[in-house]
């Protein structure tokens, strides 16, 4: 029997950035290829993607990428992966269309064409394993889980899911299919842990739809709804409620054209009335109680747009007296402070804020009961909790023990851990590279901890620049030190500090010029060290010190 390896390259001990590897014999199956948006401490970073080093080293063995759904945490890193490794990409119709948008937006991969549309009846035989799919309930249509049938049993990756008995047909889970996979025999289950420690019951989408409708129909003024563009179920509920309440919907947000229009084209988002959608310019033709403004975007973007509206910095819209701001997205822990500040600004502008989570537990992810039901349906021999910080993985592991899975068959992994199945046992067998890779502008992976540390220092204590021109041959200073400071001290109020700093630089340069073993690096480091000590003694701050030493040219020396 061929050896089997399971490697979470990312998506464990963190939120988002899902990428898991199943190796069966010589074939490597890549399950999802997502990114995550940075926390506040990653200053200036646009996104964080997985480390593809191991896959690059084994590129000839990669059978393909298999996607579970169209959210950024599952498809966002595809362009960067396909830039390095050109392999087929498989997913449902909507997922593939959204993946195409993501890939074609990135210049190096805009011509990539090898996308393959599958459905829940598809089975793809690779010889070493047969890949099949099962429908799941999530906040976006066409979500699936993935099953790899191997000689040792099925390897099942759930993707993002929850169980909702009242789900509409487009979002329903096929429980019979889950039970069938479980009966076939599951070697290993990789299941999401996002809600593993929260015992609160997640509201059904039918309940949420009623809540959205009640909120919209009873408000007498204008309503501004903040929603993540990729949460198509919530967008559908808002449009349905607006239609039933006799309101028009004006759409904003940069992701509207990329996601919502694609879903509409595929019939995954149904417009209740062709006349319901209006442009922002047409809003002046309607009374406030006839309008819903739907502000969409990715992750925290709708909240940031609300803040701009409330502070008067938005290009076209401004929150005013009588507006209801309805936040239908559940913020991450990192965003909670930002949301609270945004609410305060909205109230100052005269608006009122309502959060969808005020009355209901809203989530597109499985509750602890759902997670245990999945375990009972699958009856896995081994269990690997994924997608979540360590405490969530541990909570999911406890849930698995409660339904009878022995602790020695549960693996709480770190990024890059290799689990190998050989001779009837799954064991830990080393690790592979799996660092975070930062994307900043067009740079991919060129930002590391040193740069981030410098950015943090710059954001806290500023920069202190000393520029001096020297003539090394004549061992003299041509132009005395010019000191520039940004974000460190107010220059006009700190003239003595600036002057003394310049004099110190001059003394250090004079000393080095008269030494026999003059070295540029030693001179610059000496300036940094002495200036750093002096500035800290005077201000208790540690700015980034940047010495710029220029050497006068031969032509300048003759003048």
C-alpha positions as CSV (number, residue, x, y, z in Angstrom):
1,X,0.0,0.0,0.0
2,X,1.3,3.5,-0.9
3,X,2.3,5.8,1.9
4,X,0.0,8.6,2.8
5,X,1.0,12.0,4.2
6,X,-1.2,14.8,5.4
7,X,0.4,18.2,5.8
8,X,-1.3,21.4,6.9
9,X,0.9,24.0,5.2
10,X,-1.2,26.7,6.7
11,X,-4.7,27.2,8.3
12,X,-3.8,25.8,11.7
13,X,-3.1,27.9,14.8
14,X,-4.4,30.9,12.8
15,X,-7.6,32.1,11.2
16,X,-7.9,31.7,7.4
17,X,-5.1,31.0,4.9
18,X,-6.3,27.5,4.3
19,X,-4.0,25.1,2.5
20,X,-3.8,21.4,3.2
21,X,-1.9,18.7,1.4
22,X,-2.8,15.1,1.1
23,X,-0.1,12.9,-0.5
24,X,-1.1,9.5,-1.7
25,X,1.9,7.6,-3.2
26,X,3.5,10.0,-5.7
27,X,0.5,12.3,-6.1
28,X,0.0,15.5,-4.1
29,X,-3.5,16.9,-3.8
30,X,-3.7,20.5,-2.7
31,X,-6.9,21.3,-0.7
32,X,-7.8,25.0,-0.9
33,X,-5.3,27.8,-1.5
34,X,-6.3,30.8,0.7
35,X,-4.9,33.9,2.2
36,X,-5.6,35.9,5.3
37,X,-5.8,39.6,5.9
38,X,-3.2,41.1,8.3
39,X,-3.7,42.0,11.9
40,X,-2.8,45.5,13.0
41,X,0.8,44.6,13.9
42,X,1.6,43.8,10.3
43,X,2.1,47.4,9.3
44,X,1.6,48.1,5.6
45,X,1.1,44.4,4.7
46,X,-1.7,43.8,2.2
47,X,-2.2,40.1,2.7
48,X,-0.5,37.0,4.1
49,X,-0.2,33.8,2.0
50,X,1.2,30.3,2.7
51,X,4.7,29.2,2.1
52,X,4.9,27.2,-1.2
53,X,8.5,26.0,-0.8
54,X,7.6,22.4,-0.3
55,X,5.2,22.3,-3.2
56,X,7.7,24.0,-5.4
57,X,10.3,21.4,-4.5
58,X,7.7,18.7,-5.5
59,X,6.0,20.5,-8.3
60,X,6.1,17.5,-10.7
61,X,4.0,15.5,-8.2
62,X,1.2,18.0,-7.7
63,X,-2.0,16.6,-9.2
64,X,-4.1,19.8,-8.8
65,X,-5.7,22.3,-6.5
66,X,-9.2,21.4,-5.2
67,X,-11.3,24.3,-3.9
68,X,-14.2,24.1,-1.4
69,X,-15.7,27.6,-1.9
70,X,-15.2,31.1,-3.2
71,X,-14.0,33.0,-0.1
72,X,-10.6,34.6,0.0
73,X,-9.5,32.2,2.8
74,X,-9.9,29.4,0.2
75,X,-9.0,30.9,-3.1
76,X,-7.1,34.2,-2.4
77,X,-3.6,32.8,-2.7
78,X,-4.2,31.0,-6.0
79,X,-2.5,33.7,-8.2
80,X,0.8,33.5,-6.2
81,X,0.6,29.7,-6.2
82,X,-0.1,29.4,-10.0
83,X,2.7,31.8,-10.7
84,X,5.1,29.2,-9.4
85,X,3.3,25.9,-10.2
86,X,1.0,25.6,-13.2
87,X,-1.5,22.8,-12.3
88,X,-5.2,22.2,-12.9
89,X,-7.7,23.9,-10.6
90,X,-11.0,22.2,-9.7
91,X,-14.1,23.7,-8.1
92,X,-17.8,24.3,-8.5
93,X,-19.1,26.7,-11.0
94,X,-19.4,29.8,-8.8
95,X,-16.1,29.0,-7.0
96,X,-14.2,28.7,-10.3
97,X,-15.7,31.9,-11.7
98,X,-14.5,33.8,-8.5
99,X,-11.2,32.0,-8.7
100,X,-10.8,33.2,-12.3
101,X,-11.4,36.8,-11.2
102,X,-8.8,36.5,-8.5
103,X,-6.2,34.9,-10.8
104,X,-6.8,37.2,-13.8
105,X,-6.4,40.3,-11.6
106,X,-2.7,39.3,-11.0
107,X,-0.6,40.2,-14.0
108,X,1.7,37.1,-14.0
109,X,-1.2,34.7,-14.0
110,X,-3.9,36.5,-16.1
111,X,-3.5,34.1,-19.0
112,X,-3.9,30.9,-16.9
113,X,-6.8,28.9,-18.3
114,X,-6.7,25.4,-16.8
115,X,-9.8,25.6,-14.6
116,X,-12.2,22.6,-14.3
117,X,-15.8,22.9,-13.2
118,X,-17.0,20.0,-11.0
119,X,-20.3,19.3,-9.2
120,X,-21.3,17.2,-6.3
121,X,-21.7,14.2,-8.6
122,X,-18.2,14.4,-10.0
123,X,-15.5,11.7,-9.4
124,X,-12.0,12.2,-10.6
125,X,-9.8,9.1,-10.7
126,X,-6.1,9.9,-10.4
127,X,-5.0,6.2,-9.9
128,X,-3.6,6.7,-6.5
129,X,-6.9,8.2,-5.2
130,X,-10.4,9.2,-6.4
131,X,-11.5,12.7,-5.6
132,X,-15.2,13.4,-5.0
133,X,-17.2,16.2,-3.5
134,X,-20.2,16.7,-1.2
135,X,-22.4,19.8,-0.8
136,X,-22.2,21.8,2.4
137,X,-23.9,24.8,3.9
138,X,-21.9,28.0,4.2
139,X,-22.5,31.7,3.6
140,X,-21.8,31.4,-0.1
141,X,-23.4,29.0,-2.7
142,X,-21.7,26.1,-4.3
143,X,-19.7,25.3,-1.2
144,X,-18.4,21.7,-1.0
145,X,-16.3,19.4,1.1
146,X,-13.8,17.1,-0.5
147,X,-13.2,13.3,-0.1
148,X,-10.1,11.5,-1.4
149,X,-10.8,7.8,-1.6
150,X,-7.6,5.9,-1.0
151,X,-6.8,2.1,-0.4
152,X,-6.5,2.9,3.3
153,X,-9.8,4.8,3.5
154,X,-11.2,8.2,2.8
155,X,-9.4,11.4,3.6
156,X,-12.2,14.0,4.2
157,X,-11.7,17.8,4.2
158,X,-14.9,19.5,5.2
159,X,-14.0,23.1,4.2
160,X,-16.1,25.8,5.9
161,X,-19.5,24.4,6.8
162,X,-22.4,24.5,9.2
163,X,-25.6,22.4,9.6
164,X,-28.8,24.4,9.0
165,X,-32.0,22.3,8.8
166,X,-33.9,25.3,7.4
167,X,-31.4,26.1,4.6
168,X,-32.8,26.9,1.2
169,X,-32.1,24.4,-1.5
170,X,-29.1,26.3,-2.9
171,X,-27.4,26.0,0.5
172,X,-28.5,22.6,1.7
173,X,-26.1,19.9,3.0
174,X,-26.5,16.4,1.7
175,X,-26.7,14.4,4.9
176,X,-27.1,11.1,3.1
177,X,-23.9,11.6,1.2
178,X,-22.0,12.3,4.4
179,X,-23.4,9.1,5.9
180,X,-22.4,7.2,2.8
181,X,-18.8,8.5,3.0
182,X,-18.7,7.6,6.7
183,X,-19.9,4.0,5.9
184,X,-17.1,3.6,3.3
185,X,-14.6,4.3,6.0
186,X,-12.8,7.5,6.9
187,X,-9.1,7.3,7.5
188,X,-8.7,10.9,8.5
189,X,-11.1,13.9,9.0
190,X,-9.9,17.5,8.6
191,X,-12.6,19.6,10.0
192,X,-12.9,23.4,10.6
193,X,-12.7,24.6,14.2
194,X,-13.7,28.3,13.9
195,X,-16.6,28.0,16.4
196,X,-15.4,25.0,18.4
197,X,-15.4,26.9,21.8
198,X,-18.6,28.8,21.5
199,X,-21.6,26.8,22.9
200,X,-24.2,29.4,21.8
201,X,-26.6,28.0,19.2
202,X,-26.0,29.5,15.7
203,X,-29.2,31.0,14.3
204,X,-30.7,29.4,11.2
205,X,-30.6,31.5,8.0
206,X,-34.4,31.5,8.1
207,X,-34.3,33.3,11.5
208,X,-31.7,35.7,10.2
209,X,-33.8,36.5,7.1
210,X,-36.7,37.3,9.4
211,X,-34.5,39.5,11.6
212,X,-33.2,41.4,8.5
213,X,-36.7,41.9,7.2
214,X,-38.1,43.2,10.6
215,X,-35.2,45.6,10.9
216,X,-35.6,47.0,7.4
217,X,-39.4,47.3,7.3
218,X,-39.9,49.0,10.6
219,X,-37.2,51.8,10.2
220,X,-38.7,55.0,9.0
221,X,-35.6,56.6,7.5
222,X,-32.7,55.7,5.3
223,X,-30.9,52.4,5.9
224,X,-27.2,51.7,5.3
225,X,-26.3,48.1,5.4
226,X,-22.7,46.9,5.9
227,X,-22.0,43.5,4.4
228,X,-19.0,41.4,3.3
229,X,-19.4,41.1,-0.5
230,X,-18.7,37.4,-0.5
231,X,-21.5,36.6,2.0
232,X,-24.0,36.2,-0.8
233,X,-26.6,34.7,1.5
234,X,-26.7,37.9,3.5
235,X,-26.8,40.0,0.4
236,X,-29.7,38.0,-0.9
237,X,-31.6,38.4,2.4
238,X,-31.1,42.2,2.3
239,X,-32.4,42.4,-1.2
240,X,-35.4,40.3,-0.4
241,X,-36.2,42.4,2.7
242,X,-35.8,45.6,0.8
243,X,-38.2,44.4,-2.0
244,X,-40.8,43.3,0.5
245,X,-40.5,46.6,2.3
246,X,-41.0,48.6,-0.9
247,X,-37.4,50.0,-0.9
248,X,-34.8,50.4,-3.6
249,X,-31.2,49.2,-3.2
250,X,-28.2,51.3,-4.1
251,X,-25.0,49.3,-4.2
252,X,-21.5,50.6,-3.3
253,X,-18.2,48.9,-2.5
254,X,-15.4,48.0,-4.8
255,X,-16.0,44.2,-4.7
256,X,-19.6,44.5,-6.0
257,X,-18.6,44.1,-9.6
258,X,-16.2,41.2,-8.9
259,X,-18.4,39.0,-6.8
260,X,-22.0,40.0,-6.8
261,X,-22.4,40.5,-10.5
262,X,-20.7,37.1,-11.1
263,X,-23.2,35.5,-8.7
264,X,-26.1,37.2,-10.4
265,X,-24.9,36.0,-13.9
266,X,-24.8,32.4,-12.6
267,X,-28.1,32.5,-10.9
268,X,-26.6,32.2,-7.5
269,X,-28.0,35.6,-6.4
270,X,-31.6,36.2,-7.4
271,X,-32.8,39.8,-7.9
272,X,-36.4,39.9,-6.7
273,X,-37.3,42.7,-9.0
274,X,-35.2,44.2,-11.9
275,X,-36.2,47.7,-10.9
276,X,-35.0,47.2,-7.3
277,X,-31.4,48.2,-8.1
278,X,-30.6,51.9,-8.5
279,X,-27.4,53.9,-8.9
280,X,-26.1,56.3,-6.3
281,X,-27.0,59.2,-8.7
282,X,-30.7,58.0,-8.8
283,X,-31.0,58.1,-5.0
284,X,-32.0,61.7,-5.1
285,X,-35.3,60.7,-6.8
286,X,-36.4,58.8,-3.7
287,X,-37.4,59.6,-0.2
288,X,-35.1,58.3,2.6
289,X,-37.7,55.7,3.7
290,X,-37.6,54.2,0.2
291,X,-33.8,53.5,0.2
292,X,-31.4,50.8,1.3
293,X,-27.7,51.5,0.7
294,X,-25.8,48.2,0.6
295,X,-22.1,48.8,1.3
296,X,-20.0,45.7,0.4
297,X,-16.4,44.9,0.5
298,X,-13.9,42.4,1.8
299,X,-13.4,41.7,5.5
300,X,-13.3,45.0,7.4
301,X,-13.8,47.2,4.3
302,X,-17.5,47.8,4.8
303,X,-16.8,49.0,8.4
304,X,-14.0,51.3,7.1
305,X,-16.4,52.7,4.5
306,X,-19.0,53.4,7.3
307,X,-16.3,55.4,9.2
308,X,-15.6,57.5,6.1
309,X,-19.3,58.1,5.6
310,X,-19.7,59.2,9.2
311,X,-16.6,61.5,9.2
312,X,-17.4,63.1,5.8
313,X,-14.5,61.5,4.1
314,X,-16.5,59.2,1.8
315,X,-16.5,60.2,-1.9
316,X,-20.3,60.1,-2.4
317,X,-22.2,59.3,0.8
318,X,-22.5,60.9,4.2
319,X,-24.4,59.6,7.3
320,X,-26.9,62.0,8.5
321,X,-29.6,62.5,11.2
322,X,-32.2,59.7,11.0
323,X,-30.0,57.1,9.2
324,X,-29.9,53.5,10.5
325,X,-26.5,51.8,10.0
326,X,-27.2,48.1,10.0
327,X,-24.0,46.0,10.4
328,X,-24.7,42.5,9.1
329,X,-21.1,41.2,9.3
330,X,-19.6,39.7,12.5
331,X,-16.3,41.4,13.1
332,X,-13.2,39.5,14.0
333,X,-11.6,40.0,17.5
334,X,-9.0,42.2,15.9
335,X,-11.7,44.4,14.4
336,X,-13.8,44.8,17.5
337,X,-12.1,48.0,18.7
338,X,-12.3,49.5,15.3
339,X,-16.0,48.7,15.1
340,X,-16.7,50.3,18.5
341,X,-14.9,53.5,17.4
342,X,-16.9,53.5,14.1
343,X,-20.2,53.2,16.0
344,X,-19.2,56.2,18.1
345,X,-18.5,58.3,15.0
346,X,-21.8,57.2,13.5
347,X,-23.7,58.4,16.5
348,X,-21.9,61.7,16.5
349,X,-23.0,62.1,12.9
350,X,-26.6,61.6,13.9
351,X,-27.0,58.0,12.8
352,X,-28.2,55.0,14.8
353,X,-26.3,51.6,14.8
354,X,-27.7,48.1,14.9
355,X,-25.6,45.0,14.8
356,X,-27.2,41.8,13.4
357,X,-25.4,39.9,16.2
358,X,-27.2,42.0,18.9
359,X,-30.2,39.5,19.0
360,X,-28.8,36.4,17.2
361,X,-25.7,34.3,17.2
362,X,-24.7,34.7,13.5
363,X,-22.0,32.6,11.8
364,X,-21.3,30.7,8.7
365,X,-19.3,28.1,10.7
366,X,-20.3,25.0,12.6
367,X,-21.3,25.1,16.2
368,X,-19.9,22.5,18.7
369,X,-23.0,20.4,18.1
370,X,-22.5,20.6,14.4
371,X,-18.9,19.6,14.7
372,X,-19.8,16.6,16.8
373,X,-22.5,15.6,14.3
374,X,-19.9,15.7,11.6
375,X,-17.6,13.5,13.6
376,X,-20.4,11.0,14.3
377,X,-21.4,10.9,10.6
378,X,-17.8,10.4,9.5
379,X,-16.6,8.1,12.3
380,X,-12.9,8.8,11.4
381,X,-10.1,6.6,12.5
382,X,-8.0,9.8,12.9
383,X,-9.0,13.3,13.5
384,X,-7.1,16.6,12.6
385,X,-8.8,19.8,13.8
386,X,-7.9,22.7,11.4
387,X,-8.7,26.4,10.8
388,X,-8.5,28.2,14.1
389,X,-6.1,29.4,16.7
390,X,-4.6,26.8,19.1
391,X,-7.4,27.2,21.7
392,X,-10.0,26.4,19.0
393,X,-8.1,23.4,17.8
394,X,-7.9,22.2,21.4
395,X,-11.6,22.8,22.0
396,X,-12.4,20.8,18.9
397,X,-10.1,18.0,20.1
398,X,-12.1,17.9,23.3
399,X,-15.4,17.6,21.3
400,X,-13.9,14.7,19.5
401,X,-13.0,12.9,22.7
402,X,-16.6,13.5,24.0
403,X,-17.9,11.5,21.0
404,X,-15.5,8.6,21.7
405,X,-12.4,9.3,19.7
406,X,-9.2,8.4,21.6
407,X,-6.8,11.1,22.3
408,X,-3.9,9.2,20.6
409,X,-5.9,9.4,17.4
410,X,-6.3,13.2,17.5
411,X,-3.5,15.4,16.1
412,X,-3.3,19.1,16.9
413,X,-0.8,20.2,14.4
414,X,1.3,23.3,13.7
415,X,2.0,24.7,10.2
416,X,4.2,22.3,8.2
417,X,3.8,19.3,10.5
418,X,3.9,16.0,8.5
419,X,1.5,13.2,9.4
420,X,2.5,9.9,7.8
421,X,0.3,6.8,7.5
422,X,2.4,3.7,7.2
423,X,1.9,0.1,8.4
424,X,-1.6,0.9,9.7
425,X,-0.6,3.9,11.9
426,X,-0.7,7.6,11.5
427,X,2.3,9.3,13.2
428,X,4.1,12.6,13.2
429,X,7.1,12.4,10.8
430,X,9.0,15.7,10.9
431,X,8.0,19.0,9.2
432,X,8.4,21.0,6.1
433,X,8.9,24.8,5.6
434,X,5.6,26.7,6.3
435,X,6.4,30.3,7.2
436,X,4.1,33.2,6.6
437,X,4.7,35.0,3.3
438,X,3.9,38.7,3.3
439,X,2.4,40.4,0.2
440,X,3.1,44.1,0.1
441,X,2.2,45.9,-3.1
442,X,3.9,44.0,-5.9
443,X,6.4,42.5,-3.5
444,X,5.8,38.8,-2.5
445,X,7.9,37.4,0.3
446,X,10.4,40.3,0.3
447,X,9.1,41.7,3.7
448,X,10.4,39.9,6.7
449,X,10.6,40.4,10.5
450,X,13.4,42.9,10.3
451,X,11.4,45.2,8.0
452,X,8.3,44.8,10.1
453,X,10.3,45.6,13.2
454,X,11.6,48.8,11.5
455,X,8.1,49.8,10.5
456,X,6.9,49.3,14.1
457,X,9.7,51.5,15.4
458,X,9.0,54.1,12.8
459,X,5.3,54.1,13.7
460,X,6.1,54.5,17.4
461,X,9.3,56.7,17.6
462,X,9.8,58.1,14.2
463,X,13.1,58.6,12.2
464,X,16.2,60.7,12.8
465,X,18.3,61.3,9.6
466,X,21.9,62.7,9.7
467,X,23.3,63.7,6.3
468,X,27.0,64.7,6.0
469,X,29.4,65.1,3.0
470,X,33.1,64.2,3.5
471,X,36.4,64.3,1.6
472,X,38.2,61.1,2.6
473,X,41.5,62.0,0.8
474,X,41.8,65.3,2.5
475,X,40.3,63.9,5.7
476,X,37.8,66.7,6.2
477,X,34.1,67.3,6.3
478,X,32.9,69.2,3.2
479,X,29.4,69.9,4.4
480,X,28.4,69.9,8.1
481,X,25.8,67.4,9.2
482,X,22.2,68.2,8.3
483,X,19.6,66.7,10.6
484,X,16.1,65.8,9.6
485,X,13.5,64.3,11.9
486,X,10.0,62.9,11.2
487,X,7.7,61.5,13.8
488,X,10.3,61.8,16.5
489,X,10.2,65.4,18.0
490,X,8.8,68.7,16.9
491,X,11.9,70.3,15.4
492,X,11.1,73.9,16.2
493,X,10.7,73.1,19.9
494,X,13.8,70.9,20.0
495,X,16.5,73.1,18.4
496,X,19.1,72.3,21.1
497,X,18.6,68.6,20.7
498,X,19.0,68.8,16.9
499,X,22.1,71.0,17.2
500,X,23.8,68.8,19.8
501,X,22.9,65.7,17.7
502,X,24.6,67.4,14.7
503,X,27.7,68.2,16.7
504,X,27.9,64.6,17.9
505,X,27.8,63.3,14.3
506,X,30.5,65.8,13.3
507,X,32.8,64.7,16.1
508,X,32.3,61.0,15.2
509,X,33.0,61.6,11.5
510,X,36.1,63.6,12.3
511,X,37.4,60.8,14.5
512,X,36.9,58.2,11.9
513,X,38.4,60.3,9.1
514,X,41.7,60.5,11.0
515,X,41.9,56.8,11.6
516,X,44.2,54.6,9.4
517,X,41.6,51.8,9.0
518,X,38.6,53.9,7.8
519,X,35.5,51.8,7.1
520,X,32.1,53.0,6.0
521,X,30.2,50.4,7.9
522,X,32.1,51.1,11.2
523,X,31.4,54.9,10.8
524,X,27.7,54.4,10.2
525,X,27.3,51.9,13.1
526,X,29.2,54.3,15.4
527,X,26.9,57.1,14.5
528,X,23.8,54.9,15.1
529,X,25.1,53.6,18.5
530,X,26.2,56.9,20.0
531,X,23.2,58.9,18.6
532,X,20.8,56.2,19.9
533,X,22.2,56.4,23.4
534,X,22.2,60.2,23.4
535,X,18.6,60.5,22.1
536,X,17.3,57.9,24.5
537,X,18.9,59.7,27.4
538,X,17.3,63.0,26.3
539,X,13.8,61.8,25.2
540,X,13.4,58.1,26.4
541,X,12.6,57.3,22.7
542,X,14.3,55.1,20.2
543,X,13.8,56.5,16.7
544,X,15.2,54.7,13.6
545,X,18.6,56.4,13.0
546,X,19.6,56.7,9.4
547,X,23.2,58.1,8.8
548,X,23.7,59.2,5.2
549,X,27.4,59.7,4.4
550,X,28.3,61.1,1.0
551,X,31.8,61.4,-0.5
552,X,32.7,64.5,-2.5
553,X,33.7,63.7,-6.1
554,X,37.1,64.7,-7.5
555,X,35.5,67.5,-9.5
556,X,34.0,69.0,-6.4
557,X,37.3,68.8,-4.6
558,X,38.9,71.0,-7.2
559,X,36.3,73.8,-6.7
